[in-house]
């Protein structure tokens, strides 16, 4: 069971090595779905109402967008691994 990003990456690399994969890439559909989910988790948070680096406001001309995941990353990390890295192409 992975609990940190480092452990998730280590587990993913172990899965890839065990199954002879050399590359992992997110599908465009998964990227769009994930981006929308990130926006949904940030809706209503004070972070999204302020001009801070969390919204990219520290970079002139940058589109305001939430730069973190506010939905509880442990659940996401487990779900992705448990579903065979759904949303990723393993080659």
Backbone as CSV, one residue per row, in Angstrom:
resi,resn,N_x,N_y,N_z,CA_x,CA_y,CA_z,C_x,C_y,C_z
1,UNK,0.838,-1.176,0.000,0.000,0.000,0.000,0.888,1.245,0.000
2,UNK,0.712,2.086,-0.985,1.552,3.285,-1.065,0.862,4.451,-0.370
3,UNK,1.654,5.260,0.303,1.082,6.378,1.040,1.680,7.715,0.624
4,UNK,2.748,7.709,-0.121,3.353,8.963,-0.564,3.534,8.923,-2.071
5,UNK,3.797,10.100,-2.644,4.043,10.162,-4.082,5.262,9.335,-4.468
6,UNK,6.286,9.369,-3.627,7.497,8.594,-3.902,7.159,7.107,-3.948
7,UNK,6.357,6.641,-2.996,5.966,5.230,-2.987,5.103,4.883,-4.201
8,UNK,4.227,5.812,-4.603,3.390,5.558,-5.779,4.263,5.396,-7.018
9,UNK,5.211,6.296,-7.188,6.101,6.220,-8.347,6.937,4.941,-8.282
10,UNK,7.433,4.613,-7.110,8.221,3.385,-6.945,7.387,2.158,-7.284
11,UNK,6.149,2.111,-6.776,5.260,0.988,-7.082,4.952,0.918,-8.573
12,UNK,4.719,2.073,-9.190,4.435,2.123,-10.625,5.633,1.618,-11.429
13,UNK,6.811,2.076,-11.080,8.021,1.614,-11.781,8.227,0.115,-11.575
14,UNK,7.938,-0.375,-10.377,8.033,-1.813,-10.122,7.056,-2.592,-10.987
15,UNK,5.828,-2.083,-11.102,4.815,-2.713,-11.961,5.287,-2.714,-13.415
16,UNK,5.847,-1.605,-13.851,6.327,-1.515,-15.232,7.469,-2.500,-15.484
17,UNK,8.408,-2.552,-14.555,9.546,-3.454,-14.714,9.075,-4.908,-14.729
18,UNK,8.192,-5.264,-13.826,7.678,-6.626,-13.725,6.959,-7.051,-15.009
19,UNK,6.324,-6.088,-15.678,5.552,-6.379,-16.882,6.242,-5.943,-18.169
20,UNK,7.534,-5.636,-18.067,8.355,-5.266,-19.230,7.850,-4.036,-19.975
21,UNK,7.374,-3.027,-19.245,6.992,-1.751,-19.846,8.147,-0.773,-19.691
22,UNK,8.327,0.077,-20.692,9.389,1.072,-20.639,8.848,2.499,-20.584
23,UNK,7.546,2.674,-20.923,6.961,4.013,-20.970,5.562,4.002,-20.355
24,UNK,5.210,5.142,-19.758,3.853,5.350,-19.278,3.444,6.763,-19.678
25,UNK,2.266,6.862,-20.289,1.771,8.142,-20.766,0.285,8.243,-20.452
26,UNK,-0.143,9.378,-19.961,-1.573,9.591,-19.730,-2.272,9.799,-21.068
27,UNK,-3.482,9.252,-21.199,-4.260,9.478,-22.415,-4.822,10.902,-22.378
28,UNK,-5.054,11.502,-23.539,-5.646,12.844,-23.558,-6.996,12.895,-22.835
29,UNK,-7.795,11.843,-22.968,-9.087,11.791,-22.292,-8.912,11.778,-20.774
30,UNK,-7.943,10.997,-20.308,-7.681,10.938,-18.868,-7.172,12.282,-18.353
31,UNK,-6.346,12.957,-19.140,-5.866,14.283,-18.748,-7.029,15.256,-18.600
32,UNK,-7.950,15.259,-19.576,-9.109,16.152,-19.524,-9.999,15.830,-18.325
33,UNK,-10.248,14.535,-18.109,-11.081,14.107,-16.988,-10.443,14.510,-15.668
34,UNK,-9.140,14.293,-15.548,-8.425,14.637,-14.317,-8.450,16.141,-14.086
35,UNK,-8.213,16.935,-15.126,-8.222,18.392,-14.992,-9.581,18.869,-14.497
36,UNK,-10.648,18.343,-15.075,-11.999,18.713,-14.641,-12.229,18.312,-13.180
37,UNK,-11.756,17.130,-12.799,-11.902,16.671,-11.416,-11.136,17.586,-10.453
38,UNK,-9.941,17.993,-10.836,-9.149,18.909,-9.999,-9.908,20.217,-9.804
39,UNK,-10.497,20.746,-10.885,-11.264,21.986,-10.779,-12.475,21.803,-9.868
40,UNK,-13.142,20.650,-9.963,-14.304,20.374,-9.124,-13.922,20.313,-7.650
41,UNK,-12.775,19.699,-7.346,-12.367,19.593,-5.942,-11.969,20.944,-5.367
42,UNK,-11.543,21.868,-6.236,-11.118,23.191,-5.775,-12.281,24.176,-5.688
43,UNK,-13.385,23.865,-6.353,-14.533,24.783,-6.349,-14.993,25.023,-4.918
44,UNK,-15.158,26.277,-4.592,-15.633,26.626,-3.260,-14.548,26.806,-2.225
45,UNK,-13.325,26.414,-2.540,-12.221,26.625,-1.595,-11.748,28.066,-1.666
46,UNK,-11.265,28.584,-0.567,-10.730,29.942,-0.566,-9.531,30.080,-1.499
47,UNK,-8.793,28.996,-1.684,-7.654,29.033,-2.605,-8.069,29.571,-3.967
48,UNK,-9.227,29.129,-4.461,-9.651,29.519,-5.798,-10.162,30.955,-5.860
49,UNK,-10.352,31.577,-4.711,-10.860,32.946,-4.661,-9.748,33.983,-4.487
50,UNK,-8.534,33.542,-4.252,-7.442,34.474,-3.966,-6.422,34.487,-5.092
51,UNK,-5.661,35.559,-5.138,-4.553,35.644,-6.086,-3.291,35.157,-5.387
52,UNK,-3.026,33.865,-5.503,-1.848,33.282,-4.873,-1.151,32.369,-5.868
53,UNK,-0.017,31.837,-5.457,0.696,30.919,-6.356,-0.084,29.635,-6.561
54,UNK,-1.018,29.304,-5.648,-1.866,28.123,-5.824,-2.720,28.244,-7.093
55,UNK,-2.989,29.471,-7.504,-3.785,29.727,-8.696,-2.920,30.184,-9.870
56,UNK,-1.610,30.175,-9.681,-0.702,30.611,-10.742,-0.638,32.113,-10.893
57,UNK,-1.166,32.848,-9.909,-1.236,34.305,-10.000,0.124,34.982,-9.871
58,UNK,1.135,34.245,-9.463,2.467,34.833,-9.322,3.201,34.925,-10.657
59,UNK,2.580,34.450,-11.741,3.206,34.489,-13.058,2.371,35.395,-13.956
60,UNK,2.886,36.577,-14.278,2.116,37.519,-15.093,1.676,36.891,-16.422
61,UNK,0.401,37.073,-16.738,-0.143,36.560,-17.996,-0.582,35.108,-17.957
62,UNK,-0.280,34.397,-16.876,-0.662,32.985,-16.771,-2.157,32.878,-16.498
63,UNK,-2.802,31.915,-17.144,-4.219,31.656,-16.897,-4.397,31.215,-15.449
64,UNK,-5.395,31.768,-14.783,-5.692,31.362,-13.409,-6.218,29.944,-13.420
65,UNK,-5.534,29.058,-12.741,-5.961,27.669,-12.635,-5.393,27.086,-11.352
66,UNK,-6.149,26.221,-10.719,-5.707,25.626,-9.458,-4.590,24.633,-9.736
67,UNK,-3.467,24.763,-9.052,-2.266,23.991,-9.352,-2.036,22.802,-8.431
68,UNK,-3.014,22.500,-7.564,-2.863,21.370,-6.644,-4.086,20.475,-6.761
69,UNK,-4.022,19.313,-6.134,-5.179,18.435,-6.052,-5.708,18.481,-4.634
70,UNK,-6.957,18.877,-4.472,-7.546,19.051,-3.148,-8.473,17.902,-2.763
71,UNK,-8.427,16.801,-3.499,-9.386,15.732,-3.264,-8.878,14.532,-2.503
72,UNK,-7.708,14.608,-1.965,-7.191,13.467,-1.216,-6.419,12.509,-2.096
73,UNK,-5.173,12.769,-2.287,-4.363,11.985,-3.219,-4.178,10.518,-2.841
74,UNK,-4.195,10.112,-1.569,-4.034,8.676,-1.300,-5.098,7.818,-1.984
75,UNK,-6.336,8.272,-1.956,-7.408,7.506,-2.605,-7.174,7.417,-4.105
76,UNK,-6.750,8.514,-4.721,-6.476,8.504,-6.163,-5.345,7.531,-6.492
77,UNK,-4.273,7.617,-5.737,-3.114,6.770,-6.031,-3.485,5.298,-5.945
78,UNK,-4.254,4.915,-4.957,-4.658,3.514,-4.817,-5.607,3.105,-5.935
79,UNK,-6.556,3.960,-6.242,-7.541,3.638,-7.270,-6.872,3.413,-8.616
80,UNK,-5.960,4.264,-8.991,-5.282,4.136,-10.288,-4.502,2.828,-10.351
81,UNK,-3.728,2.540,-9.342,-2.936,1.308,-9.337,-3.838,0.082,-9.305
82,UNK,-4.882,0.122,-8.483,-5.791,-1.024,-8.356,-6.555,-1.308,-9.638
83,UNK,-6.709,-0.298,-10.486,-7.435,-0.476,-11.745,-6.480,-0.644,-12.922
84,UNK,-5.279,-1.102,-12.646,-4.327,-1.387,-13.718,-3.838,-0.152,-14.445
85,UNK,-3.732,0.962,-13.721,-3.261,2.222,-14.290,-4.171,2.697,-15.411
86,UNK,-5.493,2.591,-15.152,-6.485,3.079,-16.096,-6.245,4.551,-16.384
87,UNK,-6.343,4.913,-17.650,-6.080,6.290,-18.063,-4.653,6.501,-18.509
88,UNK,-3.848,5.471,-18.377,-2.449,5.535,-18.828,-2.228,4.477,-19.901
89,UNK,-1.333,4.783,-20.802,-0.891,3.809,-21.806,0.480,3.331,-21.347
90,UNK,0.579,2.032,-21.121,1.856,1.422,-20.717,2.426,0.690,-21.913
91,UNK,3.663,0.989,-22.251,4.319,0.357,-23.403,5.675,-0.174,-23.015
